[in-house]
Amino acid sequence: MYTSRRHWLPRLVASAAVCGGALGLVGSGAVASASSKANAASSKAKVVKIAFDMPCSTCASRFEDQDKPDFIKAVHAIDPSAHVIADNAQGSDATQISQVEDALANGANVIVISPLDTATGVAIVSKAARYHVPVIAYDGMLTGAKIAFYVSFDNTGVGKTQGQYLVQHLAKGSTVVMINGDQTSAPGVEFKQGALSALNPAFTSGELKLGYSADTPQFTPATAQTEMEQALTKLNNNVQAVLSPNDGIAGGVIAALTAQHLQGKVLVTGQDATAAGLQDILEGTQSMTVFKPIKEEAGTAAKVAVALAEGNTKIISKVAKTKVGNGFMRVPSVLLRPIVVTKANVPIVVKDGGATWSSICTGLPTGLCPAH
């Protein structure tokens, strides 16, 4: 934390009893020296450090491909001299805690974090509190601890949107498989809760059948593929849809379906509008994805982080649109609205900067990519 400082310049008192000219020269030098030191100290005080720590690359490639560069760019647009300490825990609780400890030791003024799980998040907040450093929960709520701010998309709403898509596009009596995300992470829990809020009424009424459900630690695609293979074996391939929380898990699901020649015949949901996910949508092996404009999320986090690093706590009340409970407090929050993407509106992702036609179309058969 930085506090304002007052720099007092020495007062020069002229005296007729002393050589006025020489004293004036000495005093002038003292003033210049003090002013120079004051300016240097002021310049140094303006340099802020912000830690940006993401949980893994396998759970969502967007953390490295989009969130990190978008956040750094947004911070530097506000304060070009700011230093961003950007790290990725790559799925390790111990690594994420160690990265934050290092950032704090190196003078981080704010921690912006998407925690791997509840216990890790609580431990990080505790460590930051010792340094009087505020914590911003990014993309997933940090539960059970006192934090300054939360910015994300409506994760429960994302899951509900995916579930509603299946309800709206499946014939009566269809069998649904749920390959859920990590249930030790707040986003994974929220995605599943949202999906079930839409699907449970259909399961209860018999309109749809829940054939199989499994949770995927750290949203790992390879694990999702294994889970889907087990579901297909149990159900003798009688599956009409798969509720997948993101594009990474959808990729594992599609690999399992492809091995049984079921790709394109089974509805598969997704999230993040990754290049791979959009390719699958254009090929017809994935039905939809939920696009979250990351620049908006990263920009909001950057605005609050820079202000907090400079000691401006009023920024929170100016930016926050609502409050969300985290089991410890009502956290000032911004929940952004996601967008459903199907084959019909893939260009919206490119227009918003979420992907490029080059990244989407590379490797696709001629004619699958729309003219651009």
Secondary structure, DSSP 4 states (H G I P E B T S, - for coil): -------PPPPP---TTS-HHHHHHHHHHHHHHHHHHHHHHHHHHT--EEEEEE--SSS-THIIIIIHHHHHHHHHHH-TT-EEEEEE-TT-HHHHHHHHHHHHHTT-SEEEE--SSHHHHHHHHHHHHHTT--EEEESS---SS--SEEEEE-HHHHHHHHHHHHHHHS-TTEEEEEEE--TTSHHHHHHHHHHHHHHHHHHHHTSEEEEEEEE-GGG-HHHHHHHHHHHHHHHTT---EEE-SSHHHHHHHHHHHHHTT-TTTSEE---S--HHHHHHHHHTS---EEE--HHHHHHHHHHHHHHHHTT-TTHHHHH--EEEE-SSSEEEEEEEPPEEE-GGGTHHHHHTTS--HHHHHTTPPTTSSPP-
